[in-house]
Amino acid sequence: MSTKRIALLGATAVISLVTAGCGGLSEGTTGAAGEPAASSSAEGYPVTLENCGVKQTFTKAPSRVVVMNGASVAEVSTLLALGLEDRIVVNQQTYGKSEVPGRADEIKALPKGDIKLNDAFDIPREAMLAQRPDLVLSTTAYGFDGKNGFATRDQLKQVGANSYVSPQGCDQDTSKMTMEDSRRLLRDMGKVFGVSERAEKLIAESDRRIAEVTEKVKGGEKPKVMVIFSNMSMGGNDFSSVVAKGIYNDILARAGGTNAFENASKGSFADLSKEKVAAADIDALVVISYNDPDPTAYAKKLLKEFPQWTAAKNDAYVVLSDSIYLGPSNDVAVEKIAEMLHPDAL
């Protein structure tokens, strides 16, 4: 996957291996891209959703859903959390791992459509239209950009397909993303598919779990955490995949920590020299894996490389994959990070 695309996808993306508010939701979370209108029939349809300035009406629950890659699993995981796997005719999303038991295998079992992907590792226009979708999900507006060979939202509409861009994906800037966007994604999909009650139950359970953790760590010290993608290169320096802003910081705050490099960049990622990283006071390390076969080895290598870190002295690290992104599992990330930062409080 190109470095350009990774930068566009920001919080949910990854890279050159082969390359998203309070609450994350282990069973399913939510996003925030539009406000569905109140339902006007006993069955809950039609449902109108305004998404990235495009108003669309659903007269029934979609039955032929195509999930674009976008270096994300937010969309496919949200559908799985809602029990909608039978609606997916093509899925191109995978991280290879998940903190939710069984989810990686569930994703692997979904149909891929035998599609030849383009240079962005995603579904080109003609292949998309050939799937006869009635709903196409994309992490950002990039997935509907005709200049890059994708089917546009207008082209999809012409063949009877609605489309959806996930929260904070309209302008392709995920630096402002929070866990509230995870909730919105779940809530939007609940309304589109007529399973709002299920979505709200998942949100409530996730919020409960996060609130319990946050209460336990409240008032304690807030260790400085370095969040970095495993074995990735997104810029010119040695550490170009260090997280600066986005949903990660919301999760860290709920877990009783702070991002050591939050002010190192105005965007989602900081591109840092080895010297700057070495000079930082790092209490703990969060390594994010995207299809990396051994992210734990990467974490241990970093701790060995910087023995002066408090994190290295205490062997304080955790490896995460899908739970720290936009998606339905943010509560799992909050719990796992809090257990690392405040083991005596939990």
One Martini backbone bead per residue (centre of mass of N, CA, C, O) as a GRO file, in nm:
protein
  346
    1MET     BB    1   0.098   0.034   0.020
    2SER     BB    2   0.086   0.353   0.005
    3THR     BB    3   0.193   0.626   0.175
    4LYS     BB    4  -0.036   0.815   0.091
    5ARG     BB    5  -0.270   0.643   0.193
    6ILE     BB    6  -0.190   0.629   0.484
    7ALA     BB    7  -0.214   0.929   0.542
    8LEU     BB    8  -0.515   0.946   0.474
    9LEU     BB    9  -0.612   0.728   0.688
   10GLY     BB   10  -0.442   0.719   0.937
   11ALA     BB   11  -0.586   0.576   1.205
   12THR     BB   12  -0.659   0.307   1.013
   13ALA     BB   13  -0.379   0.257   0.906
   14VAL     BB   14  -0.118   0.135   0.677
   15ILE     BB   15   0.173  -0.025   0.523
   16SER     BB   16   0.494  -0.149   0.437
   17LEU     BB   17   0.431  -0.450   0.472
   18VAL     BB   18   0.179  -0.403   0.248
   19THR     BB   19   0.221  -0.194   0.298
   20ALA     BB   20  -0.885   0.470   1.347
   21GLY     BB   21  -1.500   0.866   2.357
   22CYS     BB   22  -1.634   0.713   2.492
   23GLY     BB   23  -1.583   0.428   2.378
   24GLY     BB   24  -1.555   0.104   2.327
   25LEU     BB   25  -1.638  -0.205   2.141
   26SER     BB   26  -1.613  -0.531   2.159
   27GLU     BB   27  -1.874  -0.593   1.983
   28GLY     BB   28  -1.939  -0.277   1.920
   29THR     BB   29  -1.928   0.026   1.751
   30THR     BB   30  -1.908   0.374   1.657
   31GLY     BB   31  -1.986   0.639   1.458
   32ALA     BB   32  -1.975   0.973   1.252
   33ALA     BB   33  -2.150   1.085   0.957
   34GLY     BB   34  -2.466   1.079   1.033
   35GLU     BB   35  -2.828   1.156   1.036
   36PRO     BB   36  -3.089   0.984   1.082
   37ALA     BB   37  -3.399   0.960   1.029
   38ALA     BB   38  -3.693   0.906   1.119
   39SER     BB   39  -3.898   0.667   1.118
   40SER     BB   40  -4.209   0.577   0.899
   41SER     BB   41  -4.231   0.272   0.989
   42ALA     BB   42  -4.281  -0.025   1.141
   43GLU     BB   43  -3.990  -0.132   1.019
   44GLY     BB   44  -3.808   0.150   0.984
   45TYR     BB   45  -3.907   0.232   0.696
   46PRO     BB   46  -3.750   0.473   0.591
   47VAL     BB   47  -3.396   0.564   0.574
   48THR     BB   48  -3.211   0.860   0.639
   49LEU     BB   49  -2.877   0.953   0.520
   50GLU     BB   50  -2.622   1.182   0.604
   51ASN     BB   51  -2.309   1.158   0.406
   52CYS     BB   52  -2.089   1.375   0.320
   53GLY     BB   53  -2.344   1.541   0.179
   54VAL     BB   54  -2.509   1.270   0.134
   55LYS     BB   55  -2.833   1.175   0.051
   56GLN     BB   56  -2.997   0.875   0.175
   57THR     BB   57  -3.223   0.597   0.098
   58PHE     BB   58  -3.368   0.333   0.291
   59THR     BB   59  -3.613   0.072   0.222
   60LYS     BB   60  -3.399  -0.143   0.318
   61ALA     BB   61  -3.201  -0.385   0.399
   62PRO     BB   62  -2.909  -0.470   0.317
   63SER     BB   63  -2.771  -0.767   0.104
   64ARG     BB   64  -2.514  -0.624  -0.073
   65VAL     BB   65  -2.208  -0.601   0.070
   66VAL     BB   66  -1.927  -0.381   0.035
   67VAL     BB   67  -1.590  -0.397   0.167
   68MET     BB   68  -1.343  -0.198   0.186
   69ASN     BB   69  -1.037  -0.162   0.278
   70GLY     BB   70  -0.858   0.102   0.396
   71ALA     BB   71  -0.689  -0.014   0.628
   72SER     BB   72  -0.941  -0.173   0.769
   73VAL     BB   73  -1.196  -0.305   1.034
   74ALA     BB   74  -1.439  -0.136   1.122
   75GLU     BB   75  -1.670  -0.224   0.931
   76VAL     BB   76  -1.664  -0.535   0.952
   77SER     BB   77  -1.677  -0.548   1.264
   78THR     BB   78  -1.948  -0.408   1.295
   79LEU     BB   79  -2.115  -0.615   1.139
   80LEU     BB   80  -2.041  -0.856   1.317
   81ALA     BB   81  -2.143  -0.740   1.589
   82LEU     BB   82  -2.447  -0.729   1.446
   83GLY     BB   83  -2.492  -0.998   1.271
   84LEU     BB   84  -2.413  -0.929   0.929
   85GLU     BB   85  -2.248  -1.145   0.754
   86ASP     BB   86  -2.478  -1.228   0.535
   87ARG     BB   87  -2.448  -0.936   0.374
   88ILE     BB   88  -2.161  -1.016   0.274
   89VAL     BB   89  -2.000  -1.038  -0.052
   90VAL     BB   90  -1.752  -0.833   0.015
   91ASN     BB   91  -1.413  -0.851   0.163
   92GLN     BB   92  -1.096  -0.646   0.223
   93GLN     BB   93  -1.062  -0.682   0.533
   94THR     BB   94  -0.749  -0.698   0.734
   95TYR     BB   95  -0.511  -0.785   1.017
   96GLY     BB   96  -0.492  -1.103   1.127
   97LYS     BB   97  -0.597  -0.972   1.398
   98SER     BB   98  -0.748  -0.995   1.741
   99GLU     BB   99  -0.890  -0.921   2.059
  100VAL     BB  100  -1.131  -1.080   1.954
  101PRO     BB  101  -1.256  -1.370   1.979
  102GLY     BB  102  -1.278  -1.498   1.639
  103ARG     BB  103  -1.264  -1.253   1.438
  104ALA     BB  104  -1.039  -1.323   1.239
  105ASP     BB  105  -1.187  -1.577   1.133
  106GLU     BB  106  -1.442  -1.437   1.037
  107ILE     BB  107  -1.304  -1.259   0.829
  108LYS     BB  108  -1.160  -1.484   0.665
  109ALA     BB  109  -1.449  -1.626   0.580
  110LEU     BB  110  -1.508  -1.413   0.395
  111PRO     BB  111  -1.578  -1.291   0.101
  112LYS     BB  112  -1.371  -1.160  -0.185
  113GLY     BB  113  -1.459  -1.208  -0.509
  114ASP     BB  114  -1.220  -1.249  -0.698
  115ILE     BB  115  -1.032  -0.981  -0.695
  116LYS     BB  116  -0.850  -0.744  -0.868
  117LEU     BB  117  -0.647  -0.534  -0.736
  118ASN     BB  118  -0.509  -0.247  -0.692
  119ASP     BB  119  -0.245  -0.042  -0.591
  120ALA     BB  120  -0.436   0.008  -0.317
  121PHE     BB  121  -0.571  -0.259  -0.232
  122ASP     BB  122  -0.843  -0.236  -0.412
  123ILE     BB  123  -1.155  -0.167  -0.565
  124PRO     BB  124  -1.234  -0.133  -0.872
  125ARG     BB  125  -1.483  -0.020  -1.059
  126GLU     BB  126  -1.575  -0.270  -1.230
  127ALA     BB  127  -1.565  -0.473  -0.996
  128MET     BB  128  -1.775  -0.333  -0.826
  129LEU     BB  129  -2.020  -0.330  -1.025
  130ALA     BB  130  -2.021  -0.650  -1.059
  131GLN     BB  131  -2.143  -0.705  -0.758
  132ARG     BB  132  -2.420  -0.568  -0.705
  133PRO     BB  133  -2.458  -0.353  -0.496
  134ASP     BB  134  -2.638  -0.181  -0.209
  135LEU     BB  135  -2.359  -0.149  -0.038
  136VAL     BB  136  -2.082   0.077   0.033
  137LEU     BB  137  -1.780   0.063   0.226
  138SER     BB  138  -1.576   0.338   0.354
  139THR     BB  139  -1.340   0.490   0.539
  140THR     BB  140  -1.301   0.693   0.299
  141ALA     BB  141  -1.328   0.903   0.022
  142TYR     BB  142  -1.113   0.757  -0.147
  143GLY     BB  143  -1.304   0.505  -0.232
  144PHE     BB  144  -1.471   0.741  -0.432
  145ASP     BB  145  -1.232   0.811  -0.631
  146GLY     BB  146  -1.212   0.844  -0.970
  147LYS     BB  147  -0.904   0.920  -1.011
  148ASN     BB  148  -0.834   0.617  -0.872
  149GLY     BB  149  -1.054   0.402  -1.001
  150PHE     BB  150  -1.320   0.446  -0.861
  151ALA     BB  151  -1.627   0.429  -0.759
  152THR     BB  152  -1.863   0.645  -0.737
  153ARG     BB  153  -2.143   0.751  -0.583
  154ASP     BB  154  -2.298   0.804  -0.845
  155GLN     BB  155  -2.243   0.531  -0.983
  156LEU     BB  156  -2.378   0.364  -0.763
  157LYS     BB  157  -2.659   0.492  -0.777
  158GLN     BB  158  -2.716   0.402  -1.078
  159VAL     BB  159  -2.713   0.081  -0.955
  160GLY     BB  160  -2.853   0.093  -0.653
  161ALA     BB  161  -2.624   0.215  -0.457
  162ASN     BB  162  -2.515   0.271  -0.160
  163SER     BB  163  -2.312   0.487   0.061
  164TYR     BB  164  -2.020   0.489   0.300
  165VAL     BB  165  -1.856   0.707   0.526
  166SER     BB  166  -1.668   0.716   0.778
  167PRO     BB  167  -1.574   0.863   1.041
  168GLN     BB  168  -1.361   1.125   0.945
  169GLY     BB  169  -1.357   1.053   0.612
  170CYS     BB  170  -1.436   1.295   0.434
  171ASP     BB  171  -1.136   1.453   0.472
  172GLN     BB  172  -0.910   1.244   0.556
  173ASP     BB  173  -0.911   1.325   0.883
  174THR     BB  174  -0.817   1.148   1.192
  175SER     BB  175  -0.712   1.348   1.428
  176LYS     BB  176  -1.025   1.385   1.561
  177MET     BB  177  -1.065   1.114   1.662
  178THR     BB  178  -1.296   0.914   1.850
  179MET     BB  179  -1.500   0.700   2.023
  180GLU     BB  180  -1.758   0.834   1.912
  181ASP     BB  181  -1.713   0.728   1.623
  182SER     BB  182  -1.761   0.435   1.691
  183ARG     BB  183  -2.054   0.473   1.774
  184ARG     BB  184  -2.164   0.590   1.509
  185LEU     BB  185  -2.113   0.350   1.330
  186LEU     BB  186  -2.297   0.156   1.483
  187ARG     BB  187  -2.553   0.330   1.475
  188ASP     BB  188  -2.581   0.357   1.169
  189MET     BB  189  -2.594   0.050   1.106
  190GLY     BB  190  -2.841  -0.005   1.278
  191LYS     BB  191  -3.034   0.171   1.104
  192VAL     BB  192  -2.985   0.055   0.819
  193PHE     BB  193  -3.049  -0.262   0.934
  194GLY     BB  194  -3.260  -0.268   1.179
  195VAL     BB  195  -3.047  -0.280   1.468
  196SER     BB  196  -3.053  -0.065   1.706
  197GLU     BB  197  -3.084  -0.225   1.967
  198ARG     BB  198  -2.820  -0.378   1.938
  199ALA     BB  199  -2.634  -0.134   1.928
  200GLU     BB  200  -2.709  -0.010   2.206
  201LYS     BB  201  -2.616  -0.249   2.376
  202LEU     BB  202  -2.319  -0.239   2.295
  203ILE     BB  203  -2.264   0.046   2.388
  204ALA     BB  204  -2.345   0.015   2.685
  205GLU     BB  205  -2.140  -0.206   2.757
  206SER     BB  206  -1.887  -0.053   2.681
  207ASP     BB  207  -1.927   0.193   2.864
  208ARG     BB  208  -1.924   0.036   3.125
  209ARG     BB  209  -1.634  -0.076   3.104
  210ILE     BB  210  -1.489   0.194   3.079
  211ALA     BB  211  -1.593   0.328   3.339
  212GLU     BB  212  -1.464   0.128   3.533
  213VAL     BB  213  -1.172   0.183   3.458
  214THR     BB  214  -1.164   0.494   3.493
  215GLU     BB  215  -1.234   0.490   3.795
  216LYS     BB  216  -0.981   0.322   3.894
  217VAL     BB  217  -0.760   0.544   3.761
  218LYS     BB  218  -0.846   0.778   3.905
  219GLY     BB  219  -0.595   1.010   4.023
  220GLY     BB  220  -0.356   0.912   3.891
  221GLU     BB  221  -0.108   0.863   3.717
  222LYS     BB  222   0.021   0.968   3.376
  223PRO     BB  223   0.165   0.799   3.166
  224LYS     BB  224   0.403   0.790   2.913
  225VAL     BB  225   0.315   0.713   2.575
  226MET     BB  226   0.412   0.503   2.310
  227VAL     BB  227   0.278   0.505   1.977
  228ILE     BB  228   0.329   0.230   1.741
  229PHE     BB  229   0.397   0.096   1.444
  230SER     BB  230   0.474  -0.206   1.317
  231ASN     BB  231   0.694  -0.207   1.079
  232MET     BB  232   0.698   0.108   0.979
  233SER     BB  233   0.690   0.348   0.690
  234MET     BB  234   0.597   0.715   0.649
  235GLY     BB  235   0.894   0.842   0.617
  236GLY     BB  236   1.229   0.978   0.672
  237ASN     BB  237   1.246   0.859   0.946
  238ASP     BB  238   1.284   0.617   1.183
  239PHE     BB  239   1.000   0.753   1.320
  240SER     BB  240   0.702   0.756   1.117
  241SER     BB  241   0.479   0.573   1.317
  242VAL     BB  242   0.399   0.788   1.524
  243VAL     BB  243   0.164   0.880   1.739
  244ALA     BB  244  -0.029   1.187   1.800
  245LYS     BB  245  -0.332   1.159   1.688
  246GLY     BB  246  -0.658   1.059   1.798
  247ILE     BB  247  -0.813   0.782   1.925
  248TYR     BB  248  -0.574   0.697   2.101
  249ASN     BB  249  -0.592   0.933   2.312
  250ASP     BB  250  -0.866   0.858   2.423
  251ILE     BB  251  -0.785   0.579   2.523
  252LEU     BB  252  -0.555   0.664   2.709
  253ALA     BB  253  -0.721   0.842   2.898
  254ARG     BB  254  -0.913   0.612   2.997
  255ALA     BB  255  -0.642   0.442   3.097
  256GLY     BB  256  -0.436   0.659   3.236
  257GLY     BB  257  -0.295   0.825   2.993
  258THR     BB  258  -0.031   0.956   2.773
  259ASN     BB  259   0.100   1.117   2.497
  260ALA     BB  260   0.433   1.178   2.433
  261PHE     BB  261   0.354   1.286   2.105
  262GLU     BB  262   0.112   1.490   2.069
  263ASN     BB  263   0.308   1.761   1.991
  264ALA     BB  264   0.474   1.652   1.721
  265SER     BB  265   0.191   1.695   1.566
  266LYS     BB  266  -0.097   1.792   1.372
  267GLY     BB  267  -0.129   1.508   1.305
  268SER     BB  268  -0.148   1.166   1.342
  269PHE     BB  269   0.166   1.179   1.271
  270ALA     BB  270   0.505   1.124   1.352
  271ASP     BB  271   0.841   1.231   1.236
  272LEU     BB  272   1.113   1.077   1.388
  273SER     BB  273   1.396   1.074   1.538
  274LYS     BB  274   1.605   0.889   1.725
  275GLU     BB  275   1.692   1.117   1.917
  276LYS     BB  276   1.408   1.204   2.013
  277VAL     BB  277   1.324   0.932   2.126
  278ALA     BB  278   1.564   0.897   2.328
  279ALA     BB  279   1.489   1.173   2.493
  280ALA     BB  280   1.244   1.051   2.590
  281ASP     BB  281   0.985   0.988   2.829
  282ILE     BB  282   0.912   0.641   2.861
  283ASP     BB  283   0.679   0.435   3.033
  284ALA     BB  284   0.527   0.321   2.769
  285LEU     BB  285   0.419   0.064   2.524
  286VAL     BB  286   0.246   0.081   2.203
  287VAL     BB  287   0.181  -0.176   1.973
  288ILE     BB  288   0.084  -0.178   1.633
  289SER     BB  289  -0.083  -0.421   1.440
  290TYR     BB  290  -0.037  -0.495   1.074
  291ASN     BB  291   0.027  -0.786   0.953
  292ASP     BB  292   0.225  -0.877   1.177
  293PRO     BB  293   0.381  -1.168   1.276
  294ASP     BB  294   0.585  -1.001   1.515
  295PRO     BB  295   0.522  -0.754   1.734
  296THR     BB  296   0.672  -0.843   1.993
  297ALA     BB  297   0.956  -0.827   1.878
  298TYR     BB  298   0.944  -0.525   1.825
  299ALA     BB  299   0.903  -0.431   2.114
  300LYS     BB  300   1.166  -0.559   2.230
  301LYS     BB  301   1.359  -0.404   2.048
  302LEU     BB  302   1.293  -0.121   2.152
  303LEU     BB  303   1.366  -0.168   2.452
  304LYS     BB  304   1.664  -0.241   2.387
  305GLU     BB  305   1.738   0.031   2.234
  306PHE     BB  306   1.593   0.186   2.511
  307PRO     BB  307   1.704   0.145   2.828
  308GLN     BB  308   1.626   0.438   2.957
  309TRP     BB  309   1.354   0.362   2.972
  310THR     BB  310   1.103   0.287   3.178
  311ALA     BB  311   0.981   0.069   2.998
  312ALA     BB  312   1.236  -0.109   2.993
  313LYS     BB  313   1.274  -0.152   3.302
  314ASN     BB  314   0.950  -0.269   3.316
  315ASP     BB  315   0.835  -0.406   3.067
  316ALA     BB  316   0.628  -0.183   2.923
  317TYR     BB  317   0.389  -0.351   2.724
  318VAL     BB  318   0.162  -0.352   2.430
  319VAL     BB  319  -0.030  -0.545   2.197
  320LEU     BB  320  -0.218  -0.428   1.915
  321SER     BB  321  -0.492  -0.389   1.682
  322ASP     BB  322  -0.826  -0.328   1.651
  323SER     BB  323  -0.900  -0.179   1.933
  324ILE     BB  324  -0.743   0.113   1.860
  325TYR     BB  325  -0.949   0.161   1.655
  326LEU     BB  326  -1.184   0.202   1.468
  327GLY     BB  327  -1.457   0.043   1.638
  328PRO     BB  328  -1.595  -0.236   1.847
  329SER     BB  329  -1.306  -0.246   2.065
  330ASN     BB  330  -1.211  -0.012   2.265
  331ASP     BB  331  -1.249  -0.142   2.547
  332VAL     BB  332  -1.011  -0.337   2.522
  333ALA     BB  333  -0.787  -0.126   2.507
  334VAL     BB  334  -0.840   0.009   2.775
  335GLU     BB  335  -0.791  -0.240   2.950
  336LYS     BB  336  -0.500  -0.320   2.854
  337ILE     BB  337  -0.363  -0.051   2.918
  338ALA     BB  338  -0.443  -0.027   3.216
  339GLU     BB  339  -0.301  -0.289   3.308
  340MET     BB  340  -0.017  -0.173   3.242
  341LEU     BB  341  -0.027   0.110   3.399
  342HIS     BB  342  -0.249  -0.013   3.647
  343PRO     BB  343  -0.228  -0.298   3.807
  344ASP     BB  344  -0.329  -0.213   4.107
  345ALA     BB  345  -0.626  -0.100   4.015
  346LEU     BB  346  -0.742  -0.384   3.866
   0.00000   0.00000   0.00000
